[in-house]
Amino acid sequence: MTDIIKLGLSLILIGFALVLVGAVLSAGNIAFGGLIMIGPIPVAFGSSPGITVAAMVIGLLLMVMFFIIGRRNA
């Protein structure tokens, strides 16, 4: 394996560990949200309106980036 792949996998594992520690430390106040990209179309969900709006804003930014990068490469 190349060094960049090892670094990427290490960062992913560290991120999972940090999320797990954060979830355990704030067990009483849990809010969740997510974003699913179906092609360039974002679908956001969450347990509160604020998280859902934040996920949708991130999704819209990703969609705009998708179209900008796609147009530049065409």
C-alpha positions in Angstrom: 0.0 0.0 0.0 1.2 3.5 -0.7 1.8 6.0 2.0 -1.1 8.2 0.9 -3.6 5.3 1.2 -2.3 4.5 4.7 -2.6 8.1 5.7 -6.2 8.3 4.4 -7.3 5.1 6.2 -5.7 6.4 9.4 -7.5 9.7 9.1 -10.8 7.9 8.6 -10.3 5.6 11.6 -9.3 8.6 13.8 -12.5 10.4 12.6 -14.6 7.4 13.5 -13.0 7.2 16.9 -13.6 11.0 17.6 -17.3 10.6 16.6 -17.6 7.6 18.9 -16.0 9.5 21.8 -18.2 12.5 21.2 -21.3 10.4 21.1 -20.4 8.7 24.4 -19.6 12.0 26.1 -22.9 13.7 25.0 -25.2 10.8 25.4 -28.1 12.9 26.8 -28.2 15.5 24.0 -28.0 13.6 20.7 -29.1 15.1 17.4 -28.4 13.5 14.1 -28.5 14.4 10.4 -27.4 13.1 7.1 -27.0 13.8 3.5 -27.4 11.4 0.6 -26.2 12.5 -2.8 -28.1 10.7 -5.7 -26.0 11.8 -8.6 -26.0 15.6 -8.2 -29.2 15.8 -6.3 -28.9 16.1 -2.5 -31.4 14.5 -0.1 -31.1 15.7 3.5 -32.6 14.4 6.7 -32.2 15.1 10.4 -33.7 15.0 13.9 -34.1 18.8 14.1 -34.8 21.5 11.5 -31.5 23.2 12.1 -29.5 20.1 11.3 -31.6 19.4 8.3 -31.1 22.9 6.9 -27.3 22.6 7.5 -27.2 19.3 5.7 -29.2 20.7 2.8 -26.9 23.8 2.5 -23.9 21.4 2.4 -25.7 19.4 -0.2 -26.5 22.4 -2.4 -22.8 23.5 -2.2 -21.7 20.0 -3.3 -24.2 20.1 -6.1 -22.9 23.5 -7.4 -19.3 22.2 -7.2 -20.4 19.1 -9.1 -21.8 21.2 -11.9 -18.9 23.6 -12.0 -16.2 20.9 -12.1 -18.3 18.9 -14.7 -18.6 22.0 -17.0 -14.9 22.8 -16.7 -13.8 19.3 -17.7 -16.2 19.0 -20.6 
